[in-house]
Amino acid sequence: MKIKSFEFFVLLLCTISSLVLAKCTSNKMLTSGATSGKYIDVFFLSENTNQYFIHPIEWIDEGIKFSIDFTVRISRKAQPNDPVNFSYTLEKNEPFNEELVLYFVLNDTAAVAPSMVESLASEDNDCYVRYTSQIEYGDFIRMISSKRVEIILLDGMNDQRIKMPRKFYKAADEMKRMLNINY
């Protein structure tokens, strides 16, 4: 069976169109539902607002199991003092003190103190605690743009400096790409 040049052209055009369509649908385009990156889910909330959820980042340091996740709601009119919500979970073999304070140190120079700290859960005689809190959007951008981020954990009279894991920096890079931030 011979294929005429017109039929060949139509077959070629259909094949190319199918490939282009498959490529377009596989791209991470913002739709009215949610899209996912490796570390971040993006939700379309309104014409002017998207919500970014950074998946929980988990690691163990100095005998404490950490988990932290961020929820960023960004509109076209985002202001530096807009809140970025985050939750963190701490777990160890002995109870935490009631005076538990966490803050971030960026590049060994700037400290970011969370506000609106609220306890969500406490289990196993305070060996497992979960909190929710906020930082300002401007501080969040500085945090994901920093070369080094550490957590200072004040547990009563004890303080520990904990390095953020590599996964945090990978999620930060993905977030900077999504927000078109060049630092």
C-alpha positions in Angstrom: 0.0 0.0 0.0 1.5 3.3 -1.1 0.9 6.5 1.0 0.3 9.6 -1.1 2.3 12.7 -0.2 -0.9 14.4 1.0 -1.8 11.5 3.3 1.8 11.4 4.5 1.7 15.1 5.3 -1.6 14.7 7.3 -0.2 11.7 9.2 3.0 13.7 10.0 1.0 16.7 11.1 -1.2 14.5 13.3 1.9 12.9 14.9 3.6 16.3 15.5 0.3 17.7 17.0 0.0 14.7 19.3 3.5 15.1 20.5 3.1 18.9 21.1 -0.2 18.3 22.9 1.4 15.6 25.1 4.3 18.0 25.9 1.9 20.9 26.8 -0.2 18.7 29.2 2.9 17.4 30.9 4.2 20.9 31.8 3.5 22.3 35.2 1.0 24.9 34.2 -1.1 26.8 36.8 -4.7 25.7 36.5 -7.8 26.2 38.6 -6.8 23.1 40.6 -3.4 22.3 41.9 0.0 21.7 40.3 2.9 20.0 41.9 6.6 20.4 41.9 8.9 18.0 43.6 8.8 20.0 46.8 5.9 22.4 46.4 2.2 22.2 45.5 0.6 25.3 44.0 -3.1 26.1 44.4 -5.0 28.7 42.3 -7.2 30.6 44.8 -8.4 33.5 42.7 -7.5 35.6 39.7 -4.8 37.4 41.8 -3.8 34.9 44.4 -1.9 31.6 44.5 -1.1 29.5 47.5 2.2 27.6 47.7 2.6 24.6 50.1 6.1 23.5 50.7 5.9 19.8 51.6 7.1 18.9 55.1 10.9 18.8 55.3 12.0 16.1 57.8 15.4 15.5 59.3 17.1 14.4 62.6 19.8 16.5 64.3 21.2 16.3 67.8 18.7 13.6 68.8 15.7 15.7 67.8 13.4 14.7 64.9 12.3 17.8 63.0 9.6 18.4 60.5 8.7 21.9 59.0 6.3 23.0 56.3 5.4 26.4 54.9 2.2 27.8 53.4 2.7 31.0 51.3 -0.3 32.9 49.9 0.8 35.4 47.3 -1.3 38.0 45.5 -0.2 40.5 42.9 -0.2 43.1 45.7 2.0 41.1 48.1 3.5 43.2 50.8 6.8 42.5 52.7 4.9 42.2 56.0 2.2 39.8 54.7 2.3 36.6 56.8 3.7 33.3 55.7 2.4 30.4 57.8 4.5 27.5 58.8 4.2 24.5 61.1 6.9 22.6 62.8 7.1 19.3 64.8 9.8 18.4 67.2 10.2 14.9 68.7 12.9 13.5 71.0 13.2 10.8 73.7 12.9 13.2 76.6 10.3 15.9 77.3 10.8 19.4 76.0 10.5 22.3 78.4 7.4 24.5 78.5 9.6 27.5 77.5 10.4 26.3 73.9 11.4 29.0 71.5 12.5 28.6 67.9 13.9 31.2 65.5 15.9 31.2 62.3 19.4 32.6 61.6 20.2 33.6 58.0 23.9 33.6 56.9 25.0 33.9 60.5 24.0 37.6 60.4 20.2 38.1 60.6 17.7 36.5 62.9 14.0 35.9 62.0 11.7 35.4 65.0 8.4 33.8 64.3 5.2 35.5 65.6 1.8 34.1 66.5 3.3 30.9 67.9 0.5 28.5 68.8 0.7 24.9 70.1 -1.2 22.4 68.0 -0.3 19.2 69.8 1.7 17.7 72.6 2.0 14.0 73.2 4.0 11.4 75.1 4.6 13.7 78.1 5.8 16.6 75.8 8.3 14.4 73.9 6.3 15.2 70.7 5.2 18.8 70.1 3.7 20.5 67.1 3.4 24.3 66.6 2.1 26.7 64.0 3.5 30.2 63.5 4.1 33.0 61.1 7.0 35.0 59.6 6.7 38.0 57.4 6.8 37.5 53.6 9.9 39.6 53.3 11.7 37.5 55.8 10.6 34.3 54.0 12.1 35.6 50.8 15.3 36.4 52.6 15.2 32.9 54.1 14.8 31.1 50.8 17.5 33.3 49.3 20.1 32.7 52.0 23.1 30.5 51.5 22.9 29.2 55.0 19.8 28.9 57.3 20.0 27.5 60.8 17.4 27.1 63.5 18.1 28.2 67.1 16.1 26.1 69.5 15.8 27.4 73.0 14.6 24.6 75.2 14.4 26.1 78.7 18.0 26.9 79.6 19.4 24.8 76.8 20.0 26.2 73.3 20.8 24.2 70.1 21.9 25.4 66.7 20.5 23.1 64.0 21.4 23.4 60.4 18.6 23.1 57.8 18.9 20.0 55.6 19.8 20.0 52.0 16.2 19.3 51.1 15.3 22.8 52.4 17.6 24.4 49.9 16.2 22.4 47.1 12.7 23.4 48.0 13.9 27.0 48.3 15.4 26.9 44.8 12.1 25.5 43.4 10.2 28.3 45.2 12.5 31.0 43.9 12.0 29.6 40.3 8.2 29.7 40.8 8.3 33.2 42.1 10.9 34.4 39.6 13.3 35.5 42.4 16.9 36.0 41.3 19.3 36.2 44.3 
